[in-house]
Amino acid sequence: MIAKLIGIVDSLHNNYAIINVGGVGYQVNLTDFTFGKLAGKRNVEIYIYTYVREDVLALYGFMEMAEKEMFELLISISGIGPKAAMGILSIAEPKTIRVAILNDDASVLTRVSGVGKKTAERVILELKNKVADMSIDDKNEAVADSEALEALQSMGYSVVEAREALKDVPSEIKDISERIKMALKDLGK
């Protein structure tokens, strides 16, 4: 099983990249976040989930291990395949998904095409115990970031731009409007 690739980005396509490792080109499916992080990079190190079924062999790539772990949790749920899991990870970071699961908030999951209310409720039911280890501070920060991310996207920023800007906001700043202001300053640079 392929767990990690270290190589050169040959090309970026709509939702995947070709990563050249030792002269072999691997097609790696990407979330919007990872796709944005790869743009403009030549050398990359990317975590891989190898998806094997009788008629499919596909690689899914993630810049962060937390994203890969959430992907694995999501596809373990009946009714959630790799495409839906990638869609969920494209609209929300793992911490935000965990908070949505813990708060029984299906709205984060149903924003993805192909994930209805019943499927979202099943995800919440099956993953609630598996993601329950978050601290209160992490939960509060994830809720604030989720709302701030939505606000920045409504202003025309991409998921990648908004998530990167919010990462630079100090975690001590809890007020959502302050987090948005700090992110906007970072985006204005």
C-alpha positions in Angstrom: 0.0 0.0 0.0 1.2 3.5 -0.8 1.2 5.7 2.3 3.3 8.7 1.2 4.7 10.2 -1.9 7.7 12.5 -2.1 8.3 13.8 -5.6 7.8 16.5 -8.2 4.4 17.9 -9.3 4.3 17.1 -13.0 0.9 18.7 -13.6 -2.3 19.8 -11.8 -5.7 19.0 -13.3 -9.2 19.7 -12.2 -9.3 17.6 -9.0 -6.0 15.7 -9.2 -2.3 16.0 -9.7 0.3 13.9 -11.4 3.2 13.4 -8.9 6.5 12.2 -10.5 8.4 9.9 -8.1 11.5 8.4 -9.5 10.3 8.6 -13.1 6.8 7.2 -12.3 3.8 9.5 -12.5 1.1 8.8 -9.9 -2.4 10.3 -10.4 -3.4 11.6 -7.0 -7.0 12.8 -6.3 -7.0 16.0 -4.1 -9.3 18.0 -1.9 -9.6 21.7 -2.9 -7.5 22.6 0.1 -4.6 20.3 -0.9 -5.0 21.3 -4.5 -4.5 25.0 -3.5 -1.5 24.1 -1.4 0.2 22.3 -4.3 -0.4 25.2 -6.8 3.0 26.8 -7.5 5.0 24.1 -5.7 7.5 21.8 -7.5 8.7 19.4 -4.8 6.0 17.9 -2.6 5.5 15.5 0.3 2.0 14.2 0.4 0.2 11.6 2.5 -1.7 9.0 0.5 -4.7 6.8 1.0 -4.7 3.9 -1.4 -8.3 3.0 -2.3 -8.6 -0.5 -3.7 -11.8 -2.2 -4.9 -12.3 -5.0 -7.4 -12.5 -2.5 -10.3 -10.7 0.6 -8.9 -7.3 1.5 -7.7 -7.1 5.1 -6.8 -4.8 7.3 -4.7 -6.1 10.2 -2.5 -3.6 12.8 -1.3 -3.5 15.1 1.7 -1.1 17.7 2.8 -1.9 17.1 6.5 -2.2 13.8 8.4 -5.4 15.0 10.2 -7.1 15.4 6.8 -6.1 11.8 5.8 -7.3 10.5 9.2 -10.7 12.2 8.8 -11.0 10.9 5.2 -10.5 7.4 6.5 -13.1 7.9 9.2 -15.6 9.3 6.7 -15.2 6.4 4.2 -15.7 3.9 6.9 -19.4 5.0 7.0 -21.8 3.1 4.8 -23.0 5.5 2.1 -19.9 7.7 2.1 -17.5 6.9 -0.6 -14.2 8.6 -1.5 -15.8 11.2 -3.7 -18.2 12.4 -0.9 -15.4 12.3 1.7 -13.2 14.5 -0.5 -16.2 16.8 -1.0 -16.6 17.1 2.8 -12.9 17.8 3.3 -13.0 20.4 0.6 -15.6 22.5 2.4 -14.4 22.1 6.0 -11.2 21.3 7.8 -11.1 18.2 10.1 -11.5 20.1 13.3 -14.7 21.8 12.0 -16.1 18.4 10.9 -15.3 17.0 14.4 -17.2 19.9 16.0 -20.2 19.4 13.7 -20.3 15.7 14.6 -20.1 16.4 18.3 -22.8 19.1 18.1 -25.1 17.0 15.9 -24.8 19.6 13.2 -25.6 17.9 9.9 -25.6 21.2 8.0 -21.8 21.1 7.5 -22.0 17.7 5.9 -25.1 18.3 3.8 -23.5 21.2 1.9 -21.7 18.5 -0.1 -23.4 17.3 -3.3 -24.5 13.7 -2.8 -24.7 13.9 1.0 -28.3 14.1 2.2 -29.7 14.6 5.7 -30.0 10.8 6.4 -26.4 10.1 5.4 -25.2 13.1 7.4 -27.1 11.9 10.5 -25.5 8.4 10.0 -22.1 9.9 9.9 -22.8 11.8 13.1 -24.1 8.8 14.8 -21.3 6.5 13.8 -18.4 8.9 14.4 -19.5 10.7 17.5 -17.5 8.4 19.9 -14.5 8.3 17.6 -14.0 12.1 17.6 -15.0 12.9 21.2 -11.4 13.5 22.3 -11.3 17.2 21.4 -10.7 19.8 24.1 -13.2 22.6 24.8 -10.8 25.2 23.4 -10.4 23.2 20.2 -14.2 23.0 19.9 -14.7 26.7 20.4 -11.9 27.6 18.0 -13.3 25.3 15.3 -16.8 26.7 15.6 -15.4 30.3 15.3 -13.2 29.2 12.3 -16.2 27.5 10.6 -18.3 30.7 10.8 -15.3 32.9 9.8 -14.5 30.6 6.9 -18.1 30.8 5.6 -17.9 34.6 5.9 -14.6 34.9 4.0 -15.9 32.6 1.3 -19.1 34.8 0.9 -16.6 37.7 0.3 -15.2 35.8 -2.6 -12.1 34.2 -1.1 -11.4 30.5 -2.0 -11.5 27.8 0.7 -7.7 27.6 0.5 -7.1 31.3 0.9 -9.6 31.5 3.8 -8.2 28.5 5.7 -4.6 29.7 5.3 -5.5 33.2 6.5 -7.4 31.8 9.5 -4.5 29.6 10.5 -2.4 32.7 11.0 -4.9 34.2 13.4 -3.7 33.7 17.0 -5.8 31.1 18.8 -6.3 33.5 21.8 -8.6 35.6 19.6 -12.0 34.0 20.1 -14.4 36.7 18.8 -15.5 35.7 15.3 -15.6 39.2 13.9 -12.0 39.8 15.2 -10.9 36.5 13.6 -12.4 37.7 10.3 -10.7 41.1 10.6 -7.3 39.6 11.3 -7.8 37.1 8.4 -8.8 40.0 6.0 -5.6 41.9 7.0 -3.5 38.8 6.2 -5.4 38.3 2.9 -4.8 42.0 2.0 -1.1 41.7 2.1 
